[in-house]
Structures are given as C-alpha cells and as structure tokens.
Amino acid sequence: MGLRNHVVVVTGASSGIGRATAEAFARKGCAVVLAARREEALQAAARECGKHRGARTLVVPTDTTDVKAVEDLARRAVEEFGRIDVWVNNAAVNAFGRLEDVPLEDFRRVMDVNVMGYVHGARAALPVMREQGSGTLINISSVVGAVAQPYSHPYSMSKHAVQGLGSSLRQQLRVEGEKGIRVCTVMPATVDTPHFEQAANFTGRKVVAMPPVHSPERVAKAVVDLARRPRREVVVGPGGRALVRQARVAPAKAERIMARQTDKRHLDHDEEAPVTHGALHVPASGEGAVHGGWGGRRRTAMRRMVVAAALTGAAVAAGRRMNRGLVRA
C-alpha cells in the first residue's frame, strides 16, 4: 500500500526511535504530526522532516500522561490534515534499579508514560479511525515485553502491558467487525538511542546499551513496513527474535540468559554512576537526537556488509559449480 499523503501521528518524536520514525514517514511523502514534551526538539525534528519532499509537519508539544493533551493532539491532527491514517505510540521512559530501590513515584511515572500514555493514544486515535473506516495503530513495545529484565522492573512490566494492550485491542476490533482498523506491536532489541542516558538510575552502576545494538532507522523501517502491510507483532533484530522464540519454548532458559546478559553487559561493573531521576519528570534539554552514540548505525551497516558478502560468495560458488557441470556435460 502506498503511503504518500497519509497522515501519521508519532509520540516521543523528539529523539530516538520516534524521531527516526517521523523522518522515515516524511521520506514517503506523509504528513507527520510530531508529539513529545520538548518543543525545541520537536521543531528541530520537524525541520529535518521538511527536507524530505517538503513533507508537511505539525508540532504539538504533548505529555502523553495527560489525557486531555493527547485528545487535543488527535483533534489538532484532524483539524490540520483531515484524518489520521497511522498513530504510533512510542513515547517511553525507563528506571533502572532493584525493586526496593526505585522510588515509588518514579516507578509510577514509568507506568504512567509507558502504559497509560499508550492507552490515551489508542483512545484518542480509535474514534477517528472508526469514523473514517480505516487506520493503523502501531505500539512500540520491546523484546523485554516477552522476556523481562532484572533491574528494569517498571519498564519490563510496562512493555508486557503493551503486548497485552495490542492483543486485547485486536480481539475487540475483530468481534466488533472493524475490518479496516489494524493494531500492530513492534518489539525492538537494543537500539542506539539517547534512552539509556536519559533513564533514571538507582543501581550505582553506569547503564550501557546491551549488545547487539541496532540503529533507530532499522526500527523505523519496520514501523513504515507495518503501515504498508500490517502484521500482529514484529521483532526487530535477529538476536531479539531468537530470544523471543526461546521464551516461548523454554522460558526458564530465556530468563537465565537475560539475567546473565543484563548483569554482565547492561550495567557496567567498572564505572559507578550517581543516583539520577533522568528525564522521568523533567524533559532532557536540547534539540534532541536520533542516535545515542552506541554505534548502532555502524554495527548495523557492518552486519549488512557481512551478510551481503556471504550471499555474494555463495552465489559465486554456486555459479562455479554450475559452470563445472556444464563443462562436464
């Protein structure tokens, strides 16, 4: 399905996956509505979107925990562009720490943003999609929505809730006979975004991106692909897909793998970190960024080069075998 002139709302569009997604839709000729708490960062993202085919943009500063603000976001999108074809629930925050060390107000904030923010988004988008008879709701979850992590309790819980929200909504729409509205869930593995630096941290250890690290553009591509051809759930990253499969057939083993990897590779044993509430309650400053400096783009490119080289080598070998067969004939 072509996407040109579709109207797309993206929450959490000031940085990371949200910003990469907004730019990806802009490159397809879509009108993009950018929502997040930071107006300065949203304006910077809108300027980048405008470079692609002169894409139309609308900036709407929004705290997704505020139901009225999210309702106003949907209203302004319709007033400006007449419809909403795709709504991407992406805004998310995180808090690292032992269960008993994360302050309850921070725990609640993660749940409010990552769960109720998505509920607010769905409740704002669905009436518009029902009226127009079509639309796609895309929820950004995580691999930890299938395999929880230690030291990331509220985030893991919230992403499990996002999985449940997508499943229950699909079932509701099915029994109601709403065939034109689709609900999709995206489950990325580790992504190179500012997310880890902006997270609250009560572990005493520096939080680093747990390899393998993938680029935000890779997740954005998966989101755009879903807008074209909706599917129930998509896992981004081969390691993530393997872990999700493992969780379905051997959940205890998947838990052991995740526990070991998180302790050894997600929390730095050599570098201490001060207690911080991160960007939970006060947005990060500046114009925002797509990448977090963890090398996701470079590593993704290197993996693609390796795969391409392997495929080329296999094709050359197959050609040689074919030629030898012709000579013998």
Secondary structure, DSSP 8 states (H G I E B T S, - for coil): ---TT-EEEEESTTSHHHHHHHHHHHHTT-EEEEEES-HHHHHHHHHHHHTTTT--EEEEE--TT-HHHHHHHHHHHHHHHS--SEEEE-----EEB-TTTS-HHHHHHHHIIIIIHHHHHHHHHHHHHHHHT-EEEEEE--GGGTS--TTBHHHHHHHHHHHHHHHHHHHHHHHHT-TTEEEEEEEE-SB-STHHHHSEE-SSEEE---SS-B-HHHHHHHHHHHHHS--SEEEESHHHHHHHHHHHH-HHHHHHHHHHHIIIIIEEEEEE---B-TTSSS---SS--S--SS-HHHHHHHHHHHHHHHHHHHHHHHHHHHHHHHHH-
